[in-house]
Amino acid sequence: MRKKLVAGNWKMHGSLQANQRLVEAVREGAAPLRCDVALCVPFPYLAQVSGLLSASTLGLGAQTVSEFGQGAYTGEVSVAMLKEFGCRYVIVGHSERRTLFGETDQVVADKCVAALAGGLLPIVCVGETRLERESGQTQEVVSRQLAAVLSAVGVAGLANLVIAYEPVWAIGTGLTASPAEAQAVHAAIREQVAALDAGRAATLQILYGGSVKPQNAVELFAQADIDGGLIGGAALVAEDFLAICQAAN
Ligand code: PGA
């Protein structure tokens, strides 16, 4: 039985005051849960949230990381820096990073390599656009994105890595892949890994992301190959985020 993980992706939201209220509420509500819960917050708030989460079982994560070590990379943040602030997770290759900030499959793969080497657990996002889905390219796109990561980290690297299937058309739109649509892609991801290593495929956590809400979480998380969620908008409302965590419990 794979353990479920619910990770909140705050994106570029938050303030010192709002974070404190949100994290305190989530920390309290999530304490009795058996599933893993993580909060992926903007860089400037890592120290604050790390402090608020100390002595709790909730995991801390960042939303991206540099593929480089220290050096002349103005504006970038390294794996070692995230580790110093208590991060366990880092989201890699979110569709907003891919489309707005030009991250290619290769860059995403390089970031995964750096994260794994430094002891961070990457949550690697894959997913097709609406156009790609409508033209029947979903499996091809997801498979290509996954293959780039696999060829960089090797199937053994998947032991410390989580995949998040996030159809781009479902992110922040209120449109969700139906449980059956999501399950089909999750199963295909697992099959692609199983072709290399059946044991690794069986233990790989594959999260679903894209307009997960308290109203649809139970049905999504009940699918055989959906092992939790990557939650954007609903992660900013303690009540909603906790209800989604409950659904994974
Ligand atoms: P959403 O975002 O839940 O607001 O759709 C998910 C994500 O982008 O990770």
Boltz pocket constraint, residues with backbone or C-beta under 6 A from the ligand:
constraints:
  - pocket:
      binder: B
      contacts: [[A, 9], [A, 166], [A, 170], [A, 171], [A, 172], [A, 173], [A, 174], [A, 209], [A, 210], [A, 211], [A, 212], [A, 230], [A, 231], [A, 232], [A, 233], [A, 234]]
      max_distance: 6.0
